Amino acid sequence: VQLQASGGGLVQAGDSLRLSCAAAGRTDSVFAVGWFRQVPGKEREFLAAIMWKGGSTYYADSVKGRFTISRDDARNTAYLQMNSLKVEDTAVYYCAAGTSPGIIVAVTRLGRYDYWGQGTLVTVSS
C-alpha cells in the first residue's frame, strides 16, 4: 500500500485546512487509516483514525471537536479536516494505514500501522 499525504501549507490561527491521504496498491487490505503529527524533538502523536470498512472514528482528546477524519471509498482517500487551527498545531502531519484487524483495539499506537505516507507540513502563524 502506498500513501500520499497532501494539503499542508501556511495558514493563520483560526483558519481551516483539509489534508488528504490517497492510497494506492493493495487498498483492499487496509483496515484503518490514521493521522499523526510530529514536531522536532517530540514523539509522533496520534490525532485520529477511521476504520475503513465500518467508518468508526477515533480522536485524540487534543483535537476532538476541531478535527474530523473521513474517507472516500471511491477515491481510496482519507481526509483530515482541521478547523480553528492554533499555533501549536504546527507540525508535519502523516497518514498511515493498518492492515491487521487487531488495529481496532490499538488505533493510537504507531506500531500497529504498516504503511506511512511521506508527511505534509502544516504551519500555523499567529
Backbone bond lengths (Angstrom), bond angles and torsions (degrees), N, CA, C in turn:
res aa  C-N    CA-C-N  psi(-1)  N-CA   C-N-CA  omega(-1)  CA-C   N-CA-C  phi
1 V - - - 1.460 - - 1.528 108.17 -
2 Q 1.308 115.49 130.36 1.468 120.30 176.44 1.527 108.35 -111.80
3 L 1.323 114.93 137.27 1.455 120.84 -178.28 1.516 109.75 -120.86
4 Q 1.311 115.98 137.08 1.460 122.20 179.11 1.515 108.35 -126.24
5 A 1.321 116.10 109.33 1.462 121.01 178.12 1.518 109.75 -91.51
6 S 1.321 115.79 142.57 1.459 120.39 179.19 1.520 109.68 -154.34
7 G 1.330 115.00 171.13 1.455 120.21 175.46 1.510 115.17 106.90
8 G 1.315 117.52 -5.07 1.451 119.84 178.99 1.519 111.76 -69.79
9 G 1.314 115.42 169.05 1.451 119.57 179.01 1.504 111.26 169.14
10 L 1.319 114.93 -169.77 1.459 122.67 179.41 1.525 109.29 -101.66
11 V 1.322 115.94 122.26 1.460 121.04 179.03 1.522 108.87 -134.04
12 Q 1.317 115.64 170.67 1.459 120.49 177.72 1.527 109.60 -98.77
13 A 1.303 115.25 157.21 1.457 120.24 177.12 1.525 109.52 -56.34
14 G 1.337 114.83 135.11 1.457 120.50 -178.16 1.515 113.75 96.11
15 D 1.325 116.62 -15.94 1.463 120.67 -179.86 1.527 110.94 -76.74
16 S 1.327 114.66 173.61 1.461 122.18 176.63 1.520 109.56 -118.58
17 L 1.316 114.83 158.21 1.457 121.30 179.54 1.521 106.99 -153.47
18 R 1.325 116.50 143.83 1.461 119.99 176.25 1.512 109.11 -119.44
19 L 1.309 116.06 122.91 1.451 122.36 175.54 1.526 109.54 -95.07
20 S 1.322 114.66 147.98 1.463 120.88 177.80 1.517 109.76 -121.09
21 C 1.319 114.96 149.42 1.464 121.65 176.62 1.524 106.95 -135.13
22 A 1.318 116.04 102.13 1.454 121.35 -178.51 1.523 109.35 -92.10
23 A 1.326 115.33 129.12 1.460 121.07 -179.23 1.515 110.44 -106.04
24 A 1.321 115.28 143.67 1.459 121.27 177.43 1.530 108.34 -139.30
25 G 1.329 115.09 161.92 1.458 119.53 179.93 1.518 111.00 93.30
26 R 1.342 116.25 -136.76 1.463 121.79 -176.03 1.534 110.91 -79.05
27 T 1.293 116.06 61.99 1.468 119.78 -176.83 1.519 112.31 -67.66
28 D 1.319 116.74 -20.70 1.464 119.19 178.28 1.522 111.70 -69.22
29 S 1.319 117.34 -11.76 1.464 121.14 179.74 1.526 112.66 -90.99
30 V 1.336 117.18 -4.58 1.464 120.88 -174.97 1.523 110.70 -81.15
31 F 1.316 116.66 128.35 1.462 122.03 175.03 1.526 111.88 -99.56
32 A 1.311 116.14 -32.39 1.463 119.07 -178.07 1.520 109.90 -151.27
33 V 1.311 114.43 150.65 1.461 121.86 172.40 1.520 107.66 -123.05
34 G 1.304 115.64 133.59 1.456 120.45 179.75 1.509 111.34 -124.26
35 W 1.319 114.51 157.24 1.468 122.15 173.45 1.528 108.40 -116.05
36 F 1.308 114.46 136.31 1.451 122.24 178.28 1.525 108.32 -132.41
37 R 1.310 116.98 166.67 1.458 120.23 173.29 1.525 109.01 -143.58
38 Q 1.321 113.93 158.42 1.457 119.05 -178.04 1.519 109.92 -147.48
39 V 1.322 115.10 136.00 1.461 121.31 171.71 1.517 107.61 -112.63
40 P 1.313 117.98 154.42 1.472 120.49 -177.91 1.522 111.62 -55.58
41 G 1.326 115.57 133.00 1.448 120.85 176.64 1.510 114.97 85.63
42 K 1.338 116.28 -1.33 1.463 119.41 -179.89 1.514 110.18 -123.04
43 E 1.321 115.40 162.20 1.454 120.41 177.80 1.524 110.55 -74.07
44 R 1.319 113.94 155.55 1.459 118.82 176.29 1.528 108.36 -67.37
45 E 1.325 115.27 134.14 1.457 122.15 -171.45 1.522 111.13 -110.97
46 F 1.322 116.14 131.85 1.461 120.90 175.72 1.522 110.14 -70.82
47 L 1.331 115.91 138.76 1.462 121.31 177.93 1.523 112.01 -116.87
48 A 1.326 116.08 -52.78 1.459 120.02 -173.89 1.519 109.59 -161.65
49 A 1.326 114.75 156.92 1.462 120.09 176.77 1.511 109.35 -147.78
50 I 1.329 114.86 154.87 1.462 120.96 178.06 1.516 108.82 -137.41
51 M 1.332 115.22 135.12 1.456 119.98 174.72 1.526 108.22 -76.97
52 W 1.310 116.02 125.10 1.449 118.94 -171.37 1.522 112.55 -66.91
53 K 1.321 118.15 -37.00 1.458 121.01 -177.06 1.527 111.49 -80.62
54 G 1.307 118.98 -49.09 1.449 121.16 -173.14 1.511 114.97 -95.44
55 G 1.322 116.67 -21.06 1.448 120.16 177.45 1.521 115.22 86.97
56 S 1.320 118.82 3.96 1.466 119.51 177.55 1.520 109.65 -61.89
57 T 1.324 115.30 143.63 1.460 120.47 -177.55 1.524 111.24 -121.28
58 Y 1.311 115.30 154.12 1.465 123.06 -178.64 1.518 107.44 -139.91
59 Y 1.331 115.88 142.61 1.457 120.21 -177.13 1.519 111.38 -136.10
60 A 1.316 115.04 147.92 1.458 120.30 168.64 1.525 108.01 -74.05
61 D 1.310 116.20 148.03 1.457 120.03 -179.42 1.529 111.61 -59.00
62 S 1.319 115.99 -30.71 1.464 120.23 -175.55 1.520 113.31 -66.97
63 V 1.325 118.01 -20.08 1.465 120.34 -177.36 1.521 113.01 -122.63
64 K 1.315 116.67 -3.30 1.462 120.19 -178.17 1.528 109.56 -60.06
65 G 1.320 115.22 130.38 1.452 120.19 -179.04 1.516 113.64 93.21
66 R 1.325 118.38 -18.78 1.468 122.05 178.07 1.524 111.66 -110.00
67 F 1.324 117.07 -36.46 1.458 121.42 -178.18 1.522 109.46 -107.33
68 T 1.324 115.39 146.00 1.460 121.50 177.69 1.520 109.28 -133.87
69 I 1.311 115.99 127.06 1.462 121.16 176.82 1.524 108.45 -99.67
70 S 1.323 115.81 142.24 1.454 120.81 178.69 1.520 108.53 -150.17
71 R 1.322 114.76 174.97 1.467 118.11 179.71 1.509 109.16 -145.29
72 D 1.329 114.75 155.78 1.456 122.65 174.01 1.520 106.16 -124.63
73 D 1.334 115.85 104.57 1.462 120.32 -176.76 1.530 111.49 -59.60
74 A 1.308 116.35 -41.94 1.460 120.39 -175.43 1.529 111.65 -63.44
75 R 1.323 115.74 -31.82 1.467 119.99 -179.01 1.523 112.36 -99.53
76 N 1.337 117.09 -0.21 1.473 120.44 -176.23 1.525 110.85 49.86
77 T 1.307 114.62 45.32 1.462 120.15 -175.20 1.521 110.25 -131.27
78 A 1.313 114.94 136.77 1.453 121.55 173.02 1.522 108.41 -108.75
79 Y 1.325 115.39 151.67 1.455 120.78 -177.45 1.526 110.21 -127.63
80 L 1.312 114.70 154.52 1.452 121.08 170.44 1.519 107.05 -130.13
81 Q 1.316 115.39 105.30 1.460 120.90 176.54 1.513 107.86 -85.67
82 M 1.327 116.18 123.03 1.463 120.98 -177.25 1.523 108.89 -118.09
83 N 1.310 115.68 118.53 1.457 121.70 -179.57 1.527 110.66 -113.68
84 S 1.320 115.29 161.75 1.469 121.31 177.62 1.527 111.16 48.59
85 L 1.314 114.91 50.99 1.456 119.48 -175.80 1.528 111.32 -64.19
86 K 1.323 114.21 145.58 1.457 121.95 -179.40 1.535 108.95 -118.02
87 V 1.315 115.62 160.22 1.456 119.93 179.03 1.539 110.22 -56.79
88 E 1.326 115.67 -36.29 1.470 119.60 -178.20 1.527 113.80 -73.40
89 D 1.330 116.80 -2.94 1.467 120.34 173.52 1.521 111.43 -83.37
90 T 1.307 117.24 -5.72 1.458 121.10 178.35 1.525 110.01 -61.22
91 A 1.334 115.73 124.40 1.464 121.03 -176.32 1.518 108.78 -177.50
92 V 1.313 115.27 172.77 1.457 121.08 166.73 1.516 106.95 -91.53
93 Y 1.313 116.35 127.43 1.451 122.56 -176.81 1.533 109.62 -103.38
94 Y 1.318 114.74 132.83 1.451 121.88 -178.50 1.524 110.67 -121.84
95 C 1.322 115.41 143.83 1.450 118.89 168.36 1.526 108.25 -108.39
96 A 1.306 115.48 155.12 1.453 121.11 -177.13 1.518 109.56 -146.87
97 A 1.310 116.19 153.56 1.458 121.66 179.91 1.524 110.07 -124.35
98 G 1.317 114.50 136.80 1.451 120.74 176.13 1.515 110.36 -112.51
99 T 1.321 117.09 138.43 1.465 121.33 -175.73 1.522 113.36 -111.96
100 S 1.309 117.63 3.57 1.464 120.05 178.86 1.519 110.33 -101.81
101 P 1.341 117.33 136.45 1.470 119.42 177.18 1.528 112.22 -58.94
102 G 1.321 117.09 -25.91 1.453 120.47 -179.07 1.504 114.48 -67.07
103 I 1.307 117.38 -10.68 1.453 120.33 -178.85 1.519 111.96 -64.26
104 I 1.314 116.68 -20.19 1.450 120.28 -177.17 1.525 112.04 -61.96
105 V 1.341 117.14 -24.21 1.460 119.59 179.90 1.519 112.11 -100.81
106 A 1.333 116.19 5.33 1.466 119.24 -176.68 1.520 111.34 -148.86
107 V 1.317 116.77 43.10 1.467 120.22 -173.46 1.526 112.58 -66.66
108 T 1.331 117.67 -19.68 1.455 119.76 -177.96 1.520 112.92 -84.61
109 R 1.312 117.71 -9.27 1.469 121.70 -172.46 1.523 111.32 -92.75
110 L 1.320 115.92 123.27 1.462 121.73 -178.03 1.527 111.34 -57.31
111 G 1.316 116.76 -38.28 1.451 120.71 -174.83 1.514 114.58 -66.64
112 R 1.325 116.12 -13.33 1.468 120.22 -179.54 1.521 111.98 -84.48
113 Y 1.299 117.11 -7.62 1.463 121.07 -178.30 1.526 109.25 -99.69
114 D 1.318 115.05 134.97 1.454 121.08 -173.34 1.529 113.75 -96.11
115 Y 1.295 116.15 -27.08 1.468 120.27 -174.99 1.525 109.05 -132.29
116 W 1.335 115.20 142.97 1.458 121.06 -177.50 1.515 110.53 -130.43
117 G 1.329 115.28 143.49 1.447 120.06 171.41 1.517 110.00 -80.73
118 Q 1.311 116.40 178.08 1.456 121.74 -172.80 1.515 113.62 -84.05
119 G 1.309 118.83 -11.39 1.455 121.06 -179.93 1.514 112.28 93.90
120 T 1.322 114.66 145.59 1.459 120.94 176.32 1.532 107.54 -136.08
121 L 1.323 116.02 133.52 1.455 121.28 -173.53 1.524 111.37 -84.53
122 V 1.317 115.63 129.18 1.450 122.63 173.62 1.523 107.64 -115.87
123 T 1.327 115.51 123.79 1.461 120.93 178.55 1.519 108.15 -120.89
124 V 1.322 115.87 123.26 1.454 121.09 179.97 1.519 108.09 -112.44
125 S 1.318 116.20 119.64 1.458 120.83 -178.87 1.524 110.40 -98.89
126 S 1.309 115.54 154.94 1.470 120.13 -178.62 1.510 111.63 -86.66
